[in-house]
Amino acid sequence: MTKDVVALTHRMPDAAALLAGLLSGGPDLLLGRTGEGAVLQLCDEAGRPLVSVEAPLLVQVEGEAERLLGAEPPRVPFWWTEARATTGVPDAERLAGTLAARLVALAGGSVWPPEAAQSLSAVRMDGVGVAPEPAAAQPAVDVLTDRAAVVIQDRPVVAMTAWLSDAFRAAAEAGIGLQIVSPAGTTLSPAVRDSLGGRPSRWVVQDERDGYYDGLTGAVLRWQNGVFAPVETAADGTGTAKGGAGTPVAATYQEVTETGERQLAVTFRSVHPADERLVLGRGLEAVWRELTGTPPAGWGTAEPANLPWSPRQMTQVARERAPLSTWFVVVGGRDRPGVATVRVRRTEAGVEEEVTLAFGYGSGEEPPVDAVRSAAENLATLHRLQSMLVQIRKARRDLAVPPRFEGPGVPLAFVLGAEEVHGMPEDRARRTPLAQPPVALGPKARPALYYALPGDPSDLSGWKDFESLMRHLRGA
C-alpha cells in the first residue's frame, strides 16, 4: 500500500470532518503541529510522527488529479487533502487510509488510492504523544543522515508537492542531498526532475534485477555510508573496486521503445526593471499562446497547480515574498500537455524571470516549429528577453519523466536579447560560425538576434553548432 493517501472531496473538510479524521487513532490521541501550523501530526510515545496531514487545498484547475494520480478527474473545484504515513511504522498506513475515508464520508468525494479507504473504524494506537521538534519538522523525510535526506514515494507521479518542496528546501539549508526512492513504474513530474540538479541528490528506482538505479542516468546504486551512490566495477567487470573502470548501467533503464512522441522544450530568461507596474508571467503567456493557441490553464507554488491562470496574482505572491526568490509551476489543459516552472529573483539588474517550459506531442502530431520565431519576437519586443533556447526531443507526450533512457534534446533555435546584442563588441553577434546568418527580431535600431539550428532529434550534431556559437559569442 502507498505511504501517501489523498482525499479528493467535493466540499472543504470542516472542523467536524477534520476532527473525525484525526480521531482515527482513538480518543486518547494527542497532536503535534509543524509547518507554521499548516501540518497536523499524529505521533507515538517516542515522538515519531505516524501520520502527517496537510491543510486542505482548493484545486480549481481541471486535469491535475488525472495528471498526478491517474485518478478519475473530479469536477472542479474540489479539495485536495494529503495524509502521509511514516514508513516502517506499524499501522501508520492503515491510519492514514482511515483518516482519508472519514473525510470523504463527511465531505463527499473519493480517496486515492481507492484501496486505502478500507474502513472507517478507529485504528488503535497506544501511547501517543506530542512530537518534539525537530523530529516532526520534515514529515516528507523517511531517512535522515549527515549526507542525505531520503524520501520514499509510492505514487504514479512523484510531484513537487508542498511536502517535497519543503524537503528540498530543508536539505539545501542543511547542505545535504535529497534522494527520492520509488518503485518501478513510477514517473517524475518535470518540476521534480529539474530540481534534482546536484549530487548526491538523485532519483533512486527500485529494480528486481539490479537492486537500485538512478532513474535519470541509469547508474546502478547501492546504499553506502549514509547515501545511495553509484557502484564502481573493476576493469574486468567482475566486481566492485574503489576507483574502478566505471559504473554499470541498469538493464531496465536501457529498455527503450520508439513511440514517435516528442516534446518541444523552451527555456528563456527575462530581466525586468523593478517597477511597481511590473506584471510577471506575461512573457510565458505570450509564448504559450503562440505555440498552442490558448493561455495556460493554471498555476501554483506547488503541485497540484490549484489556481486558474492569473499573471497578476502570481506577481502579487512574488512581491510579497521578495527579496526571497519565488518558484511557480504552470500547467496547460488536457488537449495539449504543457508544464512550466518559473523562478523569480530580485537582483541588482532588476527582477529576473527564468522559465522552463515543455509541450508534448503524439506520434501523429507535429510540434509548431514555425511558430517559434514569432514567439521569440514577442518576447524580445515586449518582455525584455535576455536569452532563449528551444529544443526538440524524443520523449513522452504526457511530459512525465520515466526511469528509462530518453534521448537528449537537440537545439532548434537560440535567441540573444537586444541588450546582450548591443553590449557585444563590433559585429560579433551577427558574424558567427553558423552556416545561416541570424535573423533580426524587433526594432531595427536595437534588434534581438535569432539563430536557427538543425533541430533534428535523430542528429545530435546540432550541439556542436550550438557550442561553437556559444564560444564565439563569449569571445573564446
PyMOL commands that set and color helices and strands:
alter all, ss='L'
color gray80, all
select helices_A, chain A and resi 15-25+64-69+92-107+114-116+162-174+190-193+252-254+282-292+311-321+369-382+418-422+462-474
alter helices_A, ss='H'
color red, helices_A
select strands_A, chain A and resi 4-9+31-34+39-43+49-54+57-59+78-85+109-112+143-144+148-152+157-158+177-182+187-188+202-207+211-214+220-224+227-230+262-272+298-300+307-308+326-331+338-347+350-361+385-394+410-416+439-441+448-452
alter strands_A, ss='S'
color yellow, strands_A
deselect
rebuild
show_as cartoon
